[in-house]
C-alpha cells in the first residue's frame, strides 16, 4: 500500500505540471501525434483486462486497480518529462540531483555488508534475501532501500547517469563522475541481482549502436568509452576485496556472462508458453500478476509465478491486450525516432537524447527479465518515463510556446 500510495505523489506532480503549463498534454500530442496513438492503443488494451478481473474474482476491482496503477501511473512521467526541459542543462540538473541523493543513500549498502545491526538496514522486516548457488550462497544486500532489487535499480541508474555526464562534451573534468560510478557499481555487485548488473552494459551497447546509426558517435570513441566502463567495474571489484564471502559476489556477477542467455530464454520464451497454457488467450485479468496484489484483502485468483515482464503482459492482458501493446509499441517507436531526428537540435541535445533513450532501453531489458521492481513500485516506472518524456521535450519546437501560469 505504501509503494502504490506513492503514485498519488506523482499524480500531484502531474497535476501541478498541467496547471503550470496550460495545454501541456494537447501540445505534446499535437507535436507528436504518434504518441497520442500509442497511448490510446495501450489504454484500450487495458480495458477488457480490467473488466475480466472485476468479473472473475471476489475483490477483483482491487486487483484491477493495483494492476492499473502499475501500468497507467508511469504515463504521468511522460508528461512530467516533456514539461521539464527548457534546455539540456535542465535535464543534467535533474540527473545530478538524482546521482548525489542516491550516492549518499547508498552508504547503507556497505554498512549492512559489514554487519551493522540497525533497523533501518536490510529492507523489509522478516525477509532474508539469499541467492543459493552450487557450492555457496550469496546474501543479497538492500541497505536503506526496501529490497535488493530496488537498491540495485537505483545503483544501476546512478552508474548510467554518471556516464551521461562522462559523454557530455563540455570540457569539464570527468574523474568525479567515474568515481561516483565506481561507488555505484560496488553497491550494484552487493545487490546480487544480475538483471541490474547487466543494465549499464545494455546502456553502453545501445548508446553505441544507436549513436552509430545516427552518425553521432565515431567508431574511434568506442575504445575509450569501454575503458571508462571497465574502470568503475574494476575499481568496484577491488573495493570488494578478497576473501570467500566477497569472492561469492564476484563469482555470481560473472555468471551473468555464462548463464545470462540461458536464464533469459528460460524466463521469457518458456514462461510465455506456460502462461498461454495456464490462462488461455483471454488472460487472467488486470493485476493478476502484479507484484504485491496478494497483500490486498478480498482478492482471489490464480497464483502468479510470472517473473518476466512479457509473460506478465500475456497473463494480465490476454492476446487482445498483447496485440494492442505491440501496435502501441510500433507507434511509440516511430514517435521516438521522429523526436530524435530533431532537425533544429544541437549536437549536444542529440547526444543527450541518445543517452536518455539508451537508458530507457536498459530499463526495458530489466523489465523484460523481471517486472517486480516496476509493478511493485510505480515510482520506478515514473522515473523511467520522465527520461523518455524528456526525449520528446528536447525536440526543439516544443520549447517555444509554453507560458508558465
Secondary structure, 3 states (H helix, E strand, C coil): CHHHHHHHHHHHHHHHHHHHECCHHHHHHHHCHHHHHHHHHHHHHHHHHHHHHHHHCCCHHHHHHHHHHHHHCHHHHHHHHHHHCCCHHHHHHHHHHHHHHHHHHCHHHHHHHCCCCCCCCCCCCCCCCEEEECCEEEECCCCCCCCHHHHHHHHHHHHHHHHHHHCCCCCCCCHHHHHHHHHHHHHHHHHCCHHHHCHHHHHHHHHHHHHHHCCCCCCCHHHHHHHHHHHHHHHHHHHHCCCHHHHHHHHHHHHHHHHHHHHHHHHHHHHHHHHHHHHCCCCCCCCCCCCCHHHCCCCCCCCCCCCCHHHHHHHHHHHHHHHHHHHHHHHHHHHHHHHHHCCCCCHHHHHHHHHHHHHHHHHHHHHHHCCHHHHCCHHHHHHHHHHHHHHHHCCHHHHCCCCEC
